[in-house]
């Protein structure tokens, strides 16, 4: 399946799933609003019945608007007389039970002149024998026999309504599982696609790297097979030397791939030596300066670390520096200008290798340290390699409990920064 087809399938799947989620959210909201409306209506009816019963007891005339909703979970009832708190409590519990509203509530009796609460309590249907006084919530005050109105508050109204949405909660949970499974599937599919691309690129690079020595060995073997070569010992020796050298080169490449491919931070056998990073860098520069000079480039050195010492393995740390410098040269199409610097940051030793090469895109920066990964270049193989250099660097740095970071701008160059603990 081509990359374009995969992208189209993923986009259509995401769009479909998004529509399903949006539809679910819409209908859950609709269902919640419907349940809330029914809850409010039942509360209106129940409180209205309480007001009516109180007025019948007191032979009082009915008010035009006895019940009002003042907030999402708060209601007030206008009465012309003062009900006894426990009588009001019993009437409210009775009517709420009849309306199937067995939800904890708070009620308060208010002075209509000062709008202050004079009595309040919290009622729990879980234990009808226990009356929870809400003095800390409402501030229980002395009861005054004046004109009053009472209010009812349902502190857990939203939770009560959500309990009525069992089907919608279940379906939402199922859709959530589908979203998680879908996300995992897409992630796994993209990962497999990327691994397949890495594998294909590795095979192409391996084929390209091995084709030359194999071809050279084949040509030399054909030449040796020619009977006339026996009369020319010098040419025979030359072809034998070519076969030996190319075979050695081939063996070296295969061993290098196998060794690095099997390398992990936990399996690296490291020596614990006191290393001078400045000395390692200067030794590496002696090798690379001539190569850079032939390309008419330059290497700027700025070794400012006051403490350039660290504990580690000389061979592996040297290879790390060699790899970074080698990449800085290989991936520069113009005249190479490389800058290598060191400095201390607290107890850390910072090493930086900066180049003016082709740079690395943001997307590829996340993967360049993975095994066998090379930045895709189509069928071009202008730079040799198997995608193991930076993997090796990252593995060795990690094995030394260090860190490596990269900053790069496509077309302008890259900066690799190493951070190790200094030796005290």
C-alpha positions in Angstrom: 0.0 0.0 0.0 1.4 3.4 -1.0 2.0 6.2 1.4 -0.6 8.3 -0.3 -3.2 5.6 0.1 -2.4 5.1 3.7 -2.7 8.8 4.4 -6.1 8.9 2.6 -7.4 5.9 4.6 -6.2 7.4 7.9 -7.8 10.8 7.2 -11.1 9.1 6.2 -11.0 7.0 9.4 -10.2 10.0 11.5 -13.0 12.0 9.9 -15.5 9.1 10.4 -14.5 8.6 14.0 -14.6 12.4 14.6 -18.2 12.5 13.3 -19.1 9.5 15.6 -17.6 11.2 18.6 -19.3 14.6 17.8 -22.6 12.8 17.3 -22.2 11.0 20.7 -21.4 14.3 22.5 -24.4 15.9 20.9 -26.8 13.2 21.9 -25.4 12.8 25.4 -25.8 16.6 25.8 -29.4 16.3 24.5 -30.1 13.4 26.8 -28.6 15.3 29.8 -30.7 18.4 29.0 -33.8 16.2 28.8 -33.1 14.5 32.1 -32.4 17.9 33.7 -35.6 19.3 32.4 -37.6 16.4 33.8 -35.7 16.8 37.1 -36.6 20.5 37.3 -40.3 19.8 36.5 -40.5 17.1 39.1 -38.9 19.4 41.7 -41.4 22.1 40.7 -44.3 19.8 41.1 -43.0 18.4 44.5 -42.3 21.8 46.0 -45.6 23.2 44.7 -47.4 20.3 46.4 -45.5 21.1 49.7 -46.6 24.8 49.4 -50.2 23.7 48.7 -50.3 21.4 51.7 -48.9 24.1 54.0 -51.5 26.6 52.7 -54.3 24.1 53.2 -53.1 23.6 56.8 -53.1 27.4 57.3 -56.3 28.1 55.3 -54.1 30.4 53.2 -54.9 31.6 49.6 -52.7 30.3 46.8 -50.0 32.5 45.3 -49.7 33.2 41.5 -46.1 32.0 41.3 -45.3 29.9 44.4 -42.1 28.2 43.1 -39.2 29.8 41.3 -35.9 28.4 40.1 -33.1 30.8 41.0 -30.1 28.6 39.9 -29.5 25.4 38.2 -29.8 23.4 41.4 -31.7 26.0 43.6 -35.4 26.6 44.1 -37.4 28.9 46.4 -41.0 28.7 47.4 -43.1 31.8 48.5 -45.3 31.2 51.6 -47.2 33.6 53.7 -46.7 31.8 57.0 -43.9 30.3 59.0 -43.7 26.5 58.7 -42.1 24.5 61.5 -38.7 23.3 60.3 -39.3 19.6 61.0 -42.8 19.8 59.4 -41.3 21.4 56.3 -38.6 18.7 56.2 -41.1 15.9 56.5 -43.3 17.4 53.7 -40.3 17.8 51.4 -39.1 14.3 51.9 -42.6 12.9 51.4 -43.1 14.8 48.1 -39.7 14.1 46.8 -40.1 10.4 47.4 -43.4 10.5 45.6 -41.7 12.2 42.6 -38.9 9.6 42.7 -36.4 12.3 43.7 -34.5 10.4 46.4 -31.5 12.7 46.2 -29.8 14.4 49.1 -30.9 18.0 49.5 -30.5 21.1 51.6 -33.3 23.3 52.7 -33.4 26.6 54.4 -36.0 28.9 55.8 -35.4 32.6 55.1 -36.5 35.9 56.6 -38.2 37.7 53.7 -37.2 41.1 55.2 -33.5 40.5 55.4 -33.1 37.6 52.9 -31.0 35.8 55.6 -31.4 32.2 56.5 -32.8 31.5 60.0 -32.8 27.7 59.8 -31.2 25.1 57.6 -30.5 21.5 57.4 -29.1 18.8 55.0 -31.2 15.7 54.4 -29.8 12.4 53.3 -32.1 9.7 51.9 -29.5 7.1 52.6 -30.2 7.3 56.3 -33.6 8.8 57.0 -33.1 8.5 60.7 -30.1 10.9 60.7 -30.6 14.7 60.2 -27.4 16.4 59.3 -27.5 20.0 60.5 -26.0 22.4 58.0 -24.8 24.9 60.5 -21.4 25.1 59.0 -22.9 25.6 55.5 -25.7 28.0 56.3 -24.8 29.4 59.7 -27.7 28.1 61.9 -29.4 31.1 63.5 -32.2 31.5 66.0 -35.6 30.8 64.6 -37.8 34.0 64.3 -41.6 33.8 63.9 -41.8 36.3 61.1 -42.9 36.1 57.4 -40.7 33.6 55.6 -40.0 31.7 52.4 -38.0 28.5 52.1 -35.4 27.4 49.6 -34.2 23.9 48.4 -30.8 23.2 47.0 -29.6 19.9 45.4 -25.8 20.0 45.8 -25.3 16.7 43.8 -27.9 17.4 41.1 -25.4 16.8 38.2 -24.3 13.4 39.6 -27.9 12.4 40.1 -28.8 13.2 36.5 -25.7 11.4 35.1 -26.9 8.2 37.0 -30.0 8.3 34.8 -27.9 8.2 31.7 -26.7 4.6 32.0 -27.1 3.8 28.3 -25.4 6.9 27.2 -22.5 6.5 29.7 -22.0 2.9 28.5 -22.1 3.8 24.8 -19.7 6.7 25.5 -17.3 4.3 27.3 -17.5 1.9 24.3 -16.7 4.8 21.9 -13.8 5.8 24.1 -12.4 2.3 23.9 -12.9 2.4 20.1 -11.0 5.7 19.9 -8.1 4.3 22.0 -8.0 1.1 19.9 -8.1 3.1 16.7 -5.3 5.4 17.9 -3.2 2.4 18.9 -3.9 0.7 15.5 -3.0 3.8 13.5 0.2 4.2 15.6 1.1 0.6 15.1 0.4 0.8 11.4 2.5 3.9 10.9 5.3 2.3 13.0 5.2 -0.8 10.8 5.2 1.4 7.7 8.2 3.3 8.9 10.0 0.1 9.8 9.3 -1.3 6.4 10.7 1.9 4.8 13.8 1.7 7.1 14.2 -2.0 6.1 13.9 -1.2 2.4 16.4 1.7 2.7 18.8 -0.5 4.7 18.6 -3.2 2.0 19.2 -0.7 -0.7 22.2 0.8 1.1 23.6 -2.6 2.0 23.3 -3.7 -1.6 25.0 -0.5 -2.8 27.8 -0.9 -0.3 28.4 -4.6 -1.0 28.0 -4.5 -4.8 31.4 -2.8 -5.4 33.6 -5.3 -3.6 31.6 -8.3 -4.9 31.9 -7.0 -8.4 35.6 -6.4 -8.0 36.2 -9.9 -6.6 34.1 -11.3 -9.5 36.1 -9.5 -12.1 39.4 -10.5 -10.5 38.3 -14.1 -10.2 37.4 -14.1 -13.9 40.8 -12.7 -14.8 42.6 -15.4 -12.7 40.5 -18.0 -14.5 42.0 -16.9 -17.8 44.8 -19.5 -18.7 47.0 -16.7 -20.1 47.3 -15.1 -16.7 49.7 -17.9 -15.6 52.4 -16.5 -18.0 52.1 -13.1 -16.2 52.9 -13.6 -12.5 52.8 -9.9 -11.7 49.2 -9.5 -12.9 48.2 -12.7 -11.1 49.7 -11.4 -7.8 47.9 -8.1 -8.4 44.5 -9.8 -8.9 45.1 -12.0 -5.9 45.9 -8.9 -3.8 42.7 -7.2 -5.1 40.6 -10.2 -4.1 42.2 -10.3 -0.7 41.7 -6.6 0.0 38.1 -6.6 -1.2 37.4 -9.7 0.8 38.9 -8.0 3.8 36.8 -4.9 3.2 33.7 -7.0 2.7 34.3 -8.9 5.9 34.9 -5.7 7.8 31.7 -4.1 6.6 29.6 -7.2 7.5 31.2 -7.5 10.9 30.7 -3.8 11.6 27.0 -4.0 10.7 26.5 -7.1 12.8 28.3 -5.8 15.8 26.6 -2.4 15.9 23.2 -3.9 15.1 23.5 -6.1 18.2 24.7 -3.2 20.4 22.5 -2.0 23.3 23.4 0.4 26.2 23.1 -2.5 28.7 25.5 -4.8 26.7 28.4 -2.4 26.1 31.5 -3.4 28.0 33.0 -0.1 29.0 36.3 0.6 30.6 36.4 3.1 33.5 39.2 5.4 32.5 40.0 9.0 33.2 39.6 10.7 29.8 40.7 14.2 28.7 38.1 15.2 26.1 40.4 18.0 24.8 43.1 15.5 24.0 40.7 13.1 22.3 39.3 16.0 20.2 42.8 17.2 19.2 43.8 13.7 18.2 40.6 13.4 16.0 41.2 16.8 14.4 44.7 15.6 13.3 42.9 13.0 11.2 40.1 15.2 9.8 42.0 18.5 9.1 43.7 17.1 6.0 40.4 15.8 4.7 38.7 19.2 5.3 41.6 21.1 3.8 41.4 19.0 0.6 37.7 20.3 0.3 39.0 23.8 1.0 37.0 23.9 4.2 37.9 24.8 7.8 37.5 23.5 11.4 37.2 26.0 14.2 38.1 24.8 17.6 36.9 26.5 20.8 37.8 24.3 23.8 36.7 26.4 26.8 36.0 23.7 29.3 37.9 24.3 32.5 37.4 20.7 33.5 37.6 18.6 30.4 37.9 15.3 32.3 35.4 12.5 32.4 35.2 8.8 33.2 34.6 6.5 30.3 35.9 4.2 27.6 38.6 5.8 25.5 37.9 3.7 22.3 34.1 4.3 22.4 34.3 8.0 23.3 36.9 8.5 20.5 34.6 6.8 18.1 31.7 9.1 19.1 33.8 12.2 18.3 35.0 10.6 15.0 31.4 9.7 13.9 30.1 13.3 14.6 33.1 14.9 12.7 32.8 12.4 9.8 29.0 13.1 9.5 29.7 16.8 9.5 32.0 16.4 6.5 29.9 13.8 4.6 26.6 15.7 4.8 28.0 19.0 3.7 27.5 19.6 0.0 29.2 23.0 0.0 32.6 23.9 1.4 32.6 22.4 4.9 32.9 24.8 7.9 32.9 22.9 11.1 33.0 24.2 14.7 33.8 22.0 17.7 33.6 23.5 21.1 33.5 22.5 24.8 32.5 24.2 28.0 31.4 23.4 31.5 27.9 23.8 32.8 27.8 23.1 36.5 29.1 19.5 36.9 28.5 18.8 33.2 30.9 18.7 30.4 29.3 20.0 27.2 30.7 19.1 23.7 29.2 20.7 20.6 29.9 19.8 16.9 28.3 22.3 14.5 28.4 22.1 10.7 27.0 24.0 7.7 25.6 20.9 6.0 22.3 19.9 4.4 20.5 19.9 7.8 17.8 17.6 9.1 14.0 18.2 9.0 12.0 18.3 12.2 10.3 15.1 11.3 13.6 13.2 10.8 15.3 14.6 13.8 13.1 12.4 16.0 14.3 9.2 14.2 18.0 9.8 13.2 19.2 7.9 16.3 17.2 4.8 15.5 18.9 1.7 14.3 19.2 1.5 10.5 17.4 4.8 10.0 18.7 7.1 7.3 17.1 10.3 6.1 15.2 9.3 2.9 17.0 10.3 -0.3 15.0 8.2 -2.8 17.4 6.1 -4.9 20.4 8.4 -4.4 23.3 7.0 -2.5 25.7 9.9 -2.6 26.6 9.3 1.0 27.6 5.8 2.1 26.3 4.2 5.3 23.9 1.8 6.9 22.1 4.1 9.3 24.1 2.8 12.3 26.5 5.7 13.0 24.2 7.9 15.0 22.6 4.9 16.6 26.0 3.9 17.8 26.7 7.4 19.1 23.4 7.5 21.0 24.0 4.0 22.4 27.5 4.9 23.7 26.4 8.3 25.1 23.6 6.6 26.9 25.9 3.8 28.2 28.0 6.6 29.7 24.9 8.1 31.4 25.2 11.1 29.1 22.8 12.9 26.8 22.8 13.9 23.1 20.7 16.5 21.5 20.4 17.8 17.9 19.4 21.2 16.6 19.1 21.5 12.9 17.7 23.7 10.1 17.1 22.1 6.8 19.6 23.5 4.3 21.6 25.4 6.9 23.3 22.8 9.0 23.2 20.9 12.3 24.6 21.1 15.8 25.0 17.9 17.9 25.5 18.5 21.6 26.9 15.9 24.1 26.5 16.2 27.8 28.6 14.1 30.2 29.3 14.3 33.9 32.8 15.6 34.7 35.3 13.7 36.7 35.7 15.4 40.1 
